[in-house]
């Protein structure tokens, strides 16, 4: 009787050991990042946590990024965020207006978790496509689209334009300054309106000229208008025409007047002595960061001088070129005080869109 009992006991113990070994191997397979999802089994309290999701994010631009620095900055912000947060990312460039909706539709239909786009050029396509994909997350930068699955990012460009206008008035010797503006639309009134307010805060009698190019990619027309304003006495002509600013810069180099650019720092230390900045790279980065960290919300985010979303070279942002002698340190100090007063609410810049 003792031998069968001992045999049974040995078999039970051996079976338990083998079962324990099998359970250990199975847990290791579930915890391995390379394990196939089909082998992971049903989740349980003792199962290890799954690896973090690898998000896929697309940036859809209305123009090729090499044409407009505005979109190049956005692409740089996406790359920085993608590398830092370990997300897959892709920039989809639209070659012409006809491809805008097609590219946005393709991105929405794909496996992207977040789709970022930008400017009023994308508004109609986003309003059409976002409702078709209510479970997808979208963000649009530099305009507002009121939809339940869209985050909008707006800028207080008028605040930086106020600084630029004040700077132009401090630089001008003739008492006449100008703007060469892309198109006559409400958004651009934030630039021209802020510019004029800032200029007249320094010199109430200053004359401000405004001409519209009729597009965002016409340097030849922009140059023609800059030369016209210079012939009318403007010794500072602000470029507000996107790619057209290149024509304004050419005119300034030929005739010796001063000018400024938009969005990126394109100062040259000679004729292009200032730049009104817009941090689209930082905004894209923060949008991705919020999404990855779980703090993404569908609302309107607003960036001005206080948030560092806009600015002016040498005032609240370093310039890549040495400060031109046309702008004295005394003038920079005045501009910094104006900047601080806007941030503190002591100076309120009117927004033409409100």
Buried (B, 14 or more C-beta within 10 A) or exposed (E): EEEEEEEEEEEEEEEEEEEEEEEEEBEEEBBEEEBEEEEBEEEEEEBEEEEEEEBBBBBBBBBEBEBBBBBBBBBBBBBBBBEEBEBEBBBBBBEEEEBBBEBBBBBBEEEBBBBBBBBBBBBEBBBEBBEEBEEBBBBBBBBBBEBEBBBBBBBBBBBBBBBBBBBBBBBBEBEBBBBBBBBEEEBBBBBBBBBBBBBBBBBEEBBBBBBBBBBBBBBEBBBBBBBBBBEEBBBBBBBBBBBBBBBBBBBBBEBEBBBBBBBBBBBBEBBBBBBBBBBBBBBBBBBBBBBBEEEBEBEEBBBBBBBBBBBBBBBBBEBEBEBBEBBEEEBBEBBBEBBBEBBEEEBEBEBBEE
